[in-house]
Each structure stands twice: as C-alpha cells, then as structure tokens.
Amino acid sequence: MKIRNKTLKNGLKSYYFRIVLNGKPTMKSGFISNKEAVNAYRAYKIAEAHGELESQKAKRIKFNELAKEWLAMKAKDVRPSTYKKIEEHYKLHIQPYFKGMYLDELTPIKAQKFVNQQAVQFVRYDWIVGIVSQIYQKAVQYGYVKANPFANVDKPKHKKALSRDTVKFYDVEQLRRFLNSAYQLYNKDHYNRYLFFRLLAFTGMRKGEALALNWGDVDLANKTLSISKTVVTVDSGEVISNEPKTKASNRLMTLDDDTVAVLAEWKLRQHELYQALGYSSSPCEYVFNSEVNSFVSLGKPRQWCRAVAKAADLSPIIIHGFRHTYATLAVQSGMDIKQLQYQLGHNDVHTTLQIYAEVTNKQKTETAKIFANFVNESNIKSNI
C-alpha cells in the first residue's frame, strides 16, 4: 500500500492510491488526509474479501425476466410441440406464482412449499417443478443466485390420476380381444379406425407418425411402410412436420401379410367413398383422412380407443400404450434388441433396454415357477 498526494490549486493536499480489486487495478482519490486514505484502502480490501464490493454483487432480476430468456433459448432446442407444452405450463402455473418475485427471494423452504402445492393440484406436477428448476439452474450459471433452491427438494408421491385409462398396455390376449372388437365395431363403417389400431399394434409406430402417413409412404407390392414425418401441435394448431422425433425416427418398416391386406382393403374403400362423392380420383393422399380431406386430429384416436375398449369389456389404454404393448410383446416373442430399437425408432439403445427391464404379470409368474421347479428338482436329486 502506497499513499500518494498532490497539491491542489487552492493549496490543499489531496491523497490518493492505486489498488487492485477483483483482479483489476483502479485509482481511488479525493481523500483529505493520509489517515483517511489508509482507512479507505483497508475498507476496500475487507469488502473485497467478503464479496461486498459493488462490482462483486450480481444484478438482481425478477424470476419472470430470466424465464422469458430461458423460454426463448428452449424454443430453439426442442420440437415445436414440446415447446408449446412447456410454454403452456409456464403461463398457466408458473408465471402467476412468481409474479414480481426476485430470483434471490426464493429460499429452499419456499421452493419446497411450491413443490408441495403443485403436487396437491396436479398428477404430473414434476413437469412444472422441472421447468422452474431449469430456470434456476440458468440463474446459477449467470451468477444471479449462488445455488438452485430446488436442488434438494423432496418430491411427494404422485397422486393417482382420475382417468379411465387404467392400464399401461395390453397383454397378448387383451390385444386380440381389442382388435377383434375394433373390427366388429368399424368393419362396416370407419374401417380406417380398425386399420389405425392394427398398424399401431403390429408396427409400434407413434400416433403422430401413423396419422401423418400418405399413400406414397405405402408400398403394398413390397410390403413396406416408410416413416418420415409426424403430426405435431404448434401455436397455429396441428401440422405435419418433416422433423423426426429422433434421428432414428425415419425408417422403413416391413409389414406382415394381414396388415398389408387391411391397408389394401382400406385403400379400395377410401377410393369408393370418393367415387360416391363424385370424384374420379382420390383428392386426399392421407391414409387416415379427415372429413375435410386433411389428416385426422391427434385427439380423435383416443375417442375411438375408448369406444372399442368398452365394446370389448377392457380397460382403455392411452394411445401410446399400443407402442408399449408392441414393445412388450416383441420382447416376449424374442425379437433382437437392435431390431426392436430400429422398429421403434429409438435414437438411444438404452431407451430400448428399459423395455427389457419391464415384464408382464404373466412373465413374472412364469419366471417364479421356472425358478421354483429348478430348485425343487435340484433338491430332489441331491437327496437321492
């Protein structure tokens, strides 16, 4: 520390010094005595050690200010349909709660209170909490807060969903009952609905992929189906997107003979329906066409599924459950894991491997019996 001084025009002395604060050299001046300059130097150094310098203090901003920046970045990283869900959750359940709140005002205790409130109100509250936690993680990265208050919160168990979709997937007998019921219900009218469930059950394709199919994707002669697009939800509504769910989503699938026959039957019926309306050729290229000659809305299949399940005296499953059904039955039938990964369009084989960790109740029972029989036989032989 070296205190310097200079004489001003009025004859008085002014004291000053150079000091390095936060790694940056700076000049401090205007002190009327050597003692005052020394005390100031020491005060600056103490403040630096405690992180109390103005330059060390992060700018305080409100939660919703950073949230807007985070949403803008998120829009570039995820699919439009996923972003729409995130934005809806934010506007409905997050933005009002954090209105006017600064980022550093939320303590871990307040964060836990927020989690508890969401858990009481919503079955899938983890979506909401996850969004808020990601925003706070960005706040830590930017230096607005020192730690994420959601890092160690306790997450209450999910309350049971009040839904009629009570099972996740069907076993082989339930699937047969469902498809037979779908055929009986829609064979005469709306044959395309039977085809829809047949395709999901025998290919494992996603709902949006099936609804985006056009006849140019179907090769009846070679018994193949090309998947290269999907129906997604954006701000303007539902659209066909050529952007795959994953890099592996674009794939060519081989069809069994019966599914090819169902496709051919629907193609003929669709053409006849258009002829009855006065068209010489089909004006719509979608396999599953709507009443306005476009693709069918994403919400329609769930209505069809519930009608079929009721007729079959089965509990309904969500439409994604048919993909789970296909995967489970494929594992049971002994399909190679790499082939199953390709069929499902999984980008990461670990996603497919998780399916192998899940077994039906029937498989659990069979596994227990096989093990018990093996042990019992071994025990009998050892006592002979």
LUMLOKOL-717006 format. One record per residue (C-alpha): x negated, z, y negated; residue number from 1. Coordinates in steps of 0.2 Angstrom, whole numbers, plus 2048, in hexadecimal, padded with zeros to 3 digits. Each point is the difference from the previous one (the first is absolute). Layout:
+-----+-----+-----+-----+
!   X !   Z !   Y ! seq !
+-----+-----+-----+-----+
!   X !   Z !   Y ! NUM !
...
+-----+-----+-----+-----+
//
This chain:
+-----+-----+-----+-----+
!   X !   Z !   Y ! seq !
+-----+-----+-----+-----+
! 800 ! 800 ! 800 !   1 !
! 7F9 ! 7FB ! 7EF !   2 !
! 809 ! 803 ! 7F0 !   3 !
! 7FC ! 7F5 ! 7F2 !   4 !
! 805 ! 800 ! 7EE !   5 !
! 801 ! 7F5 ! 7F0 !   6 !
! 802 ! 804 ! 7EE !   7 !
! 810 ! 7F9 ! 7F8 !   8 !
! 802 ! 7F9 ! 7EF !   9 !
! 807 ! 810 ! 7FA !  10 !
! 7F0 ! 809 ! 805 !  11 !
! 808 ! 809 ! 80F !  12 !
! 7FA ! 7FE ! 812 !  13 !
! 80A ! 7F9 ! 80E !  14 !
! 7FB ! 803 ! 812 !  15 !
! 802 ! 7F5 ! 80F !  16 !
! 7FB ! 7FD ! 812 !  17 !
! 800 ! 7F3 ! 80E !  18 !
! 808 ! 805 ! 810 !  19 !
! 804 ! 7F7 ! 811 !  20 !
! 812 ! 803 ! 805 !  21 !
! 808 ! 7F9 ! 810 !  22 !
! 7F0 ! 7F5 ! 802 !  23 !
! 801 ! 7F9 ! 7EE !  24 !
! 7F5 ! 804 ! 7F2 !  25 !
! 809 ! 804 ! 7F0 !  26 !
! 7FD ! 807 ! 7EE !  27 !
! 808 ! 810 ! 7F9 !  28 !
! 7FE ! 804 ! 7EE !  29 !
! 807 ! 808 ! 7F1 !  30 !
! 7FB ! 812 ! 803 !  31 !
! 7FC ! 80B ! 7F2 !  32 !
! 7F3 ! 80B ! 808 !  33 !
! 7F4 ! 800 ! 80F !  34 !
! 809 ! 80E ! 808 !  35 !
! 811 ! 7F6 ! 7FF !  36 !
! 7F8 ! 7F1 ! 808 !  37 !
! 7F8 ! 80A ! 80E !  38 !
! 811 ! 808 ! 804 !  39 !
! 808 ! 7EF ! 800 !  40 !
! 7F3 ! 7F9 ! 80C !  41 !
! 803 ! 80E ! 80C !  42 !
! 813 ! 7FE ! 7FE !  43 !
! 7FF ! 7EE ! 805 !  44 !
! 7F6 ! 803 ! 80F !  45 !
! 80B ! 80E ! 806 !  46 !
! 810 ! 7F5 ! 7FE !  47 !
! 7F7 ! 7F2 ! 809 !  48 !
! 7FC ! 80B ! 80F !  49 !
! 813 ! 806 ! 801 !  50 !
! 806 ! 7EE ! 7FE !  51 !
! 808 ! 804 ! 7EF !  52 !
! 7F9 ! 7F3 ! 7F6 !  53 !
! 80D ! 7F4 ! 7F8 !  54 !
! 7F7 ! 7F1 ! 809 !  55 !
! 802 ! 809 ! 811 !  56 !
! 812 ! 803 ! 7FE !  57 !
! 80B ! 7F2 ! 809 !  58 !
! 80E ! 7F9 ! 7F5 !  59 !
! 811 ! 808 ! 805 !  60 !
! 80D ! 7F3 ! 805 !  61 !
! 811 ! 801 ! 807 !  62 !
! 804 ! 7FD ! 812 !  63 !
! 80B ! 7F2 ! 7FD !  64 !
! 7F3 ! 7F7 ! 7F5 !  65 !
! 7F4 ! 7FF ! 80F !  66 !
! 80E ! 7FC ! 80C !  67 !
! 804 ! 7F0 ! 7F6 !  68 !
! 7ED ! 7FB ! 802 !  69 !
! 800 ! 804 ! 812 !  70 !
! 810 ! 7F6 ! 803 !  71 !
! 7F9 ! 7F1 ! 7F8 !  72 !
! 7F0 ! 801 ! 80B !  73 !
! 80B ! 803 ! 810 !  74 !
! 80B ! 7F1 ! 7FC !  75 !
! 7F0 ! 7F5 ! 803 !  76 !
! 7FB ! 809 ! 810 !  77 !
! 810 ! 800 ! 80B !  78 !
! 80E ! 7F4 ! 804 !  79 !
! 80E ! 7FD ! 7F4 !  80 !
! 80D ! 808 ! 80B !  81 !
! 7F5 ! 810 ! 803 !  82 !
! 7FD ! 801 ! 7ED !  83 !
! 812 ! 7FF ! 7FC !  84 !
! 803 ! 810 ! 80C !  85 !
! 7F2 ! 809 ! 7F7 !  86 !
! 807 ! 7FC ! 7EF !  87 !
! 811 ! 805 ! 805 !  88 !
! 7FA ! 811 ! 807 !  89 !
! 7F6 ! 803 ! 7F0 !  90 !
! 80E ! 7FC ! 7F4 !  91 !
! 80E ! 809 ! 809 !  92 !
! 7F7 ! 810 ! 806 !  93 !
! 7EF ! 802 ! 7F7 !  94 !
! 801 ! 7F9 ! 7EE !  95 !
! 80E ! 80C ! 7FB !  96 !
! 7F8 ! 80F ! 808 !  97 !
! 7EF ! 7FE ! 7F7 !  98 !
! 807 ! 7FB ! 7F0 !  99 !
! 7F6 ! 807 ! 7F2 ! 100 !
! 7F4 ! 809 ! 80C ! 101 !
! 7ED ! 7FF ! 7FD ! 102 !
! 7F6 ! 7FC ! 810 ! 103 !
! 7F6 ! 811 ! 7FE ! 104 !
! 810 ! 80A ! 7FF ! 105 !
! 804 ! 7FE ! 813 ! 106 !
! 7F9 ! 80E ! 80A ! 107 !
! 7FF ! 801 ! 813 ! 108 !
! 80E ! 80C ! 800 ! 109 !
! 80B ! 7F4 ! 7F5 ! 110 !
! 7FB ! 7F2 ! 80B ! 111 !
! 806 ! 80A ! 810 ! 112 !
! 810 ! 803 ! 7F7 ! 113 !
! 802 ! 7ED ! 7FD ! 114 !
! 7FD ! 7FD ! 812 ! 115 !
! 80D ! 80D ! 806 ! 116 !
! 80D ! 7F9 ! 7F4 ! 117 !
! 7FE ! 7EE ! 807 ! 118 !
! 800 ! 806 ! 812 ! 119 !
! 811 ! 808 ! 7FD ! 120 !
! 807 ! 7F0 ! 7F8 ! 121 !
! 7F9 ! 7F2 ! 80A ! 122 !
! 7FC ! 7FD ! 813 ! 123 !
! 7F1 ! 7F4 ! 7FB ! 124 !
! 7FA ! 80B ! 7F2 ! 125 !
! 7ED ! 7FC ! 805 ! 126 !
! 802 ! 7EF ! 7F7 ! 127 !
! 803 ! 809 ! 7F0 ! 128 !
! 7F3 ! 80D ! 802 ! 129 !
! 7F4 ! 7F3 ! 805 ! 130 !
! 802 ! 7F6 ! 7F1 ! 131 !
! 7FE ! 80F ! 7F4 ! 132 !
! 7F0 ! 805 ! 80A ! 133 !
! 7F8 ! 7EF ! 7FE ! 134 !
! 803 ! 800 ! 7EE ! 135 !
! 7F8 ! 811 ! 7FF ! 136 !
! 7F1 ! 7FA ! 80A ! 137 !
! 7FE ! 7F2 ! 7F3 ! 138 !
! 801 ! 80E ! 7F3 ! 139 !
! 7F1 ! 809 ! 809 ! 140 !
! 7F6 ! 7F0 ! 800 ! 141 !
! 803 ! 7FD ! 7ED ! 142 !
! 7FB ! 812 ! 7FC ! 143 !
! 811 ! 805 ! 7F9 ! 144 !
! 801 ! 80F ! 80D ! 145 !
! 7F3 ! 808 ! 80B ! 146 !
! 80A ! 800 ! 810 ! 147 !
! 810 ! 7F9 ! 808 ! 148 !
! 80D ! 80E ! 800 ! 149 !
! 808 ! 7F7 ! 80F ! 150 !
! 7F0 ! 801 ! 80B ! 151 !
! 805 ! 80F ! 809 ! 152 !
! 813 ! 801 ! 7FF ! 153 !
! 80A ! 805 ! 80F ! 154 !
! 80D ! 7F3 ! 806 ! 155 !
! 810 ! 806 ! 807 ! 156 !
! 807 ! 7F9 ! 80F ! 157 !
! 80B ! 7F1 ! 7FE ! 158 !
! 812 ! 804 ! 801 ! 159 !
! 80A ! 7F6 ! 80C ! 160 !
! 807 ! 7F0 ! 7F9 ! 161 !
! 813 ! 7FE ! 7FF ! 162 !
! 800 ! 7EF ! 808 ! 163 !
! 809 ! 7F8 ! 80E ! 164 !
! 7F0 ! 7F8 ! 805 ! 165 !
! 7FB ! 80E ! 80C ! 166 !
! 7F4 ! 7F8 ! 80B ! 167 !
! 7EF ! 7F7 ! 7FC ! 168 !
! 801 ! 7F3 ! 80E ! 169 !
! 809 ! 7FA ! 810 ! 170 !
! 7F9 ! 801 ! 811 ! 171 !
! 802 ! 7F1 ! 80C ! 172 !
! 812 ! 804 ! 806 ! 173 !
! 806 ! 804 ! 7EE ! 174 !
! 7F9 ! 7F0 ! 7FA ! 175 !
! 809 ! 7F6 ! 80D ! 176 !
! 810 ! 809 ! 7FC ! 177 !
! 7FD ! 7FC ! 7EE ! 178 !
! 7FD ! 7ED ! 802 ! 179 !
! 80E ! 7FE ! 80C ! 180 !
! 80B ! 808 ! 7F3 ! 181 !
! 7FA ! 7F5 ! 7F2 ! 182 !
! 803 ! 7F1 ! 80B ! 183 !
! 812 ! 805 ! 804 ! 184 !
! 803 ! 805 ! 7ED ! 185 !
! 7F8 ! 7F0 ! 7F8 ! 186 !
! 801 ! 7F3 ! 80E ! 187 !
! 80F ! 7F7 ! 7F9 ! 188 !
! 7FD ! 803 ! 7ED ! 189 !
! 7F0 ! 805 ! 7F7 ! 190 !
! 7F5 ! 7FB ! 80F ! 191 !
! 7F1 ! 801 ! 7F4 ! 192 !
! 802 ! 813 ! 800 ! 193 !
! 7FD ! 800 ! 813 ! 194 !
! 7F1 ! 7F5 ! 7FE ! 195 !
! 7F9 ! 80B ! 7F2 ! 196 !
! 800 ! 80F ! 80C ! 197 !
! 7F9 ! 7F6 ! 80E ! 198 !
! 7F1 ! 7FA ! 7F6 ! 199 !
! 7FC ! 812 ! 7FA ! 200 !
! 801 ! 807 ! 811 ! 201 !
! 7F6 ! 7F2 ! 809 ! 202 !
! 7F3 ! 7FD ! 7F2 ! 203 !
! 7FD ! 810 ! 7F7 ! 204 !
! 801 ! 7F7 ! 7EF ! 205 !
! 805 ! 809 ! 7F0 ! 206 !
! 811 ! 7FE ! 7F9 ! 207 !
! 7FA ! 7F7 ! 7F0 ! 208 !
! 7F6 ! 7F4 ! 80B ! 209 !
! 80F ! 7FC ! 80A ! 210 !
! 80C ! 7FD ! 7F1 ! 211 !
! 7F3 ! 7F5 ! 7F8 ! 212 !
! 7FF ! 7F4 ! 80E ! 213 !
! 805 ! 7EE ! 7FE ! 214 !
! 802 ! 7F3 ! 80D ! 215 !
! 7EF ! 7F8 ! 7FC ! 216 !
! 7F8 ! 810 ! 807 ! 217 !
! 808 ! 7FD ! 811 ! 218 !
! 7F9 ! 7F5 ! 80D ! 219 !
! 80D ! 7FF ! 80E ! 220 !
! 7F6 ! 7F3 ! 80A ! 221 !
! 7F0 ! 80B ! 800 ! 222 !
! 80A ! 810 ! 800 ! 223 !
! 7F7 ! 808 ! 7F1 ! 224 !
! 804 ! 808 ! 7F0 ! 225 !
! 7F5 ! 800 ! 7F1 ! 226 !
! 801 ! 810 ! 7F5 ! 227 !
! 7F9 ! 7FD ! 7EE ! 228 !
! 80C ! 808 ! 7F4 ! 229 !
! 80C ! 80F ! 7FD ! 230 !
! 80E ! 805 ! 7F5 ! 231 !
! 7FB ! 80D ! 7F3 ! 232 !
! 809 ! 80A ! 7F3 ! 233 !
! 7FA ! 7FE ! 7EE ! 234 !
! 807 ! 804 ! 7EF ! 235 !
! 80B ! 7F0 ! 7FF ! 236 !
! 807 ! 803 ! 812 ! 237 !
! 7FA ! 7F9 ! 811 ! 238 !
! 7F5 ! 7F2 ! 802 ! 239 !
! 7F6 ! 7F7 ! 80D ! 240 !
! 7ED ! 804 ! 7FF ! 241 !
! 7F2 ! 7F6 ! 807 ! 242 !
! 7F5 ! 810 ! 7FF ! 243 !
! 7FE ! 808 ! 811 ! 244 !
! 803 ! 812 ! 803 ! 245 !
! 7EF ! 801 ! 807 ! 246 !
! 7F2 ! 7F3 ! 803 ! 247 !
! 805 ! 7FF ! 812 ! 248 !
! 813 ! 7FD ! 7FC ! 249 !
! 7FE ! 7ED ! 800 ! 250 !
! 801 ! 7FC ! 813 ! 251 !
! 807 ! 7F4 ! 80D ! 252 !
! 80B ! 808 ! 80D ! 253 !
! 804 ! 7F9 ! 811 ! 254 !
! 813 ! 802 ! 805 ! 255 !
! 808 ! 803 ! 810 ! 256 !
! 80C ! 7F3 ! 807 ! 257 !
! 810 ! 80A ! 7FD ! 258 !
! 7FB ! 803 ! 7EE ! 259 !
! 7FD ! 7ED ! 7FE ! 260 !
! 811 ! 7FC ! 807 ! 261 !
! 808 ! 80C ! 7F4 ! 262 !
! 7F7 ! 7F9 ! 7F1 ! 263 !
! 805 ! 7EE ! 806 ! 264 !
! 812 ! 806 ! 802 ! 265 !
! 801 ! 807 ! 7EF ! 266 !
! 7F8 ! 7F0 ! 7F8 ! 267 !
! 80D ! 7F6 ! 808 ! 268 !
! 80E ! 80B ! 7FA ! 269 !
! 7F9 ! 802 ! 7EF ! 270 !
! 800 ! 7ED ! 7FF ! 271 !
! 812 ! 7FF ! 806 ! 272 !
! 806 ! 80C ! 7F3 ! 273 !
! 7F8 ! 7F6 ! 7F2 ! 274 !
! 808 ! 7F0 ! 807 ! 275 !
! 811 ! 809 ! 800 ! 276 !
! 7FD ! 803 ! 7ED ! 277 !
! 7FD ! 7EE ! 7FD ! 278 !
! 7ED ! 7FF ! 801 ! 279 !
! 7F7 ! 7F2 ! 809 ! 280 !
! 7F0 ! 80B ! 802 ! 281 !
! 7FD ! 812 ! 7FE ! 282 !
! 7FD ! 805 ! 7ED ! 283 !
! 7F8 ! 810 ! 805 ! 284 !
! 7EF ! 801 ! 809 ! 285 !
! 801 ! 813 ! 803 ! 286 !
! 803 ! 805 ! 812 ! 287 !
! 80A ! 80F ! 7FA ! 288 !
! 80A ! 7F8 ! 7F1 ! 289 !
! 80B ! 80A ! 7F5 ! 290 !
! 811 ! 7FA ! 7F9 ! 291 !
! 7F8 ! 7F8 ! 7F1 ! 292 !
! 7F3 ! 7F7 ! 80B ! 293 !
! 7F2 ! 80B ! 7FC ! 294 !
! 7F7 ! 80E ! 80B ! 295 !
! 80A ! 80F ! 806 ! 296 !
! 7FE ! 810 ! 7F5 ! 297 !
! 7F5 ! 80D ! 807 ! 298 !
! 80E ! 80D ! 801 ! 299 !
! 80C ! 7F6 ! 80B ! 300 !
! 7F8 ! 802 ! 811 ! 301 !
! 802 ! 813 ! 7FF ! 302 !
! 813 ! 7FD ! 7FF ! 303 !
! 7FF ! 7F4 ! 80F ! 304 !
! 7F6 ! 80D ! 80A ! 305 !
! 80C ! 80E ! 7FE ! 306 !
! 80F ! 7F5 ! 805 ! 307 !
! 7F7 ! 7FB ! 810 ! 308 !
! 7FA ! 812 ! 804 ! 309 !
! 811 ! 806 ! 7FE ! 310 !
! 807 ! 7F3 ! 80C ! 311 !
! 7F3 ! 805 ! 80C ! 312 !
! 802 ! 812 ! 7FE ! 313 !
! 7EE ! 803 ! 7FB ! 314 !
! 7F9 ! 809 ! 7F1 ! 315 !
! 7FA ! 7F3 ! 7F3 ! 316 !
! 7EE ! 7FE ! 7FC ! 317 !
! 7F8 ! 7FA ! 7EF ! 318 !
! 7FC ! 7EE ! 801 ! 319 !
! 7ED ! 804 ! 801 ! 320 !
! 804 ! 809 ! 810 ! 321 !
! 802 ! 7F0 ! 809 ! 322 !
! 7ED ! 7FD ! 7FC ! 323 !
! 7FC ! 811 ! 807 ! 324 !
! 80B ! 7FC ! 80F ! 325 !
! 7F6 ! 7F0 ! 803 ! 326 !
! 7F0 ! 809 ! 7FE ! 327 !
! 805 ! 80E ! 80C ! 328 !
! 806 ! 7F5 ! 80D ! 329 !
! 7F1 ! 7F4 ! 7FF ! 330 !
! 7F5 ! 80F ! 803 ! 331 !
! 80B ! 805 ! 80F ! 332 !
! 7FF ! 7EE ! 807 ! 333 !
! 7ED ! 800 ! 7FF ! 334 !
! 7FC ! 7F5 ! 7F1 ! 335 !
! 7EE ! 7FF ! 7FB ! 336 !
! 7FD ! 80A ! 7F0 ! 337 !
! 7F8 ! 7F1 ! 7F6 ! 338 !
! 80F ! 7F5 ! 805 ! 339 !
! 80C ! 80D ! 7FA ! 340 !
! 7F6 ! 802 ! 7F0 ! 341 !
! 802 ! 7ED ! 7FD ! 342 !
! 812 ! 800 ! 805 ! 343 !
! 804 ! 80D ! 7F3 ! 344 !
! 7F5 ! 7F9 ! 7F3 ! 345 !
! 7F6 ! 810 ! 7FE ! 346 !
! 7F1 ! 7FF ! 7F5 ! 347 !
! 7F8 ! 80F ! 807 ! 348 !
! 7FF ! 803 ! 813 ! 349 !
! 802 ! 813 ! 7FD ! 350 !
! 812 ! 7FD ! 7FA ! 351 !
! 803 ! 7F8 ! 811 ! 352 !
! 7F7 ! 80E ! 809 ! 353 !
! 80C ! 80D ! 7F9 ! 354 !
! 80D ! 7F8 ! 80A ! 355 !
! 7F7 ! 804 ! 810 ! 356 !
! 800 ! 812 ! 7FB ! 357 !
! 813 ! 800 ! 800 ! 358 !
! 80A ! 7FF ! 811 ! 359 !
! 812 ! 801 ! 804 ! 360 !
! 809 ! 80F ! 808 ! 361 !
! 800 ! 7F5 ! 810 ! 362 !
! 7EE ! 7FE ! 800 ! 363 !
! 7FC ! 812 ! 7FD ! 364 !
! 80B ! 805 ! 80F ! 365 !
! 7F7 ! 7F3 ! 80B ! 366 !
! 7EF ! 806 ! 7FA ! 367 !
! 805 ! 812 ! 804 ! 368 !
! 806 ! 7FB ! 812 ! 369 !
! 7F1 ! 7F5 ! 804 ! 370 !
! 7F4 ! 80E ! 7FB ! 371 !
! 80A ! 80D ! 80A ! 372 !
! 801 ! 7F5 ! 80F ! 373 !
! 7ED ! 7FD ! 7FF ! 374 !
! 7FC ! 813 ! 7FF ! 375 !
! 80C ! 804 ! 80D ! 376 !
! 7F9 ! 7F3 ! 80C ! 377 !
! 7EE ! 806 ! 7FD ! 378 !
! 805 ! 812 ! 803 ! 379 !
! 809 ! 7FB ! 811 ! 380 !
! 7F0 ! 7F7 ! 805 ! 381 !
! 7F5 ! 80F ! 7FC ! 382 !
! 80A ! 80C ! 80A ! 383 !
! 800 ! 7F5 ! 810 ! 384 !
+-----+-----+-----+-----+
//
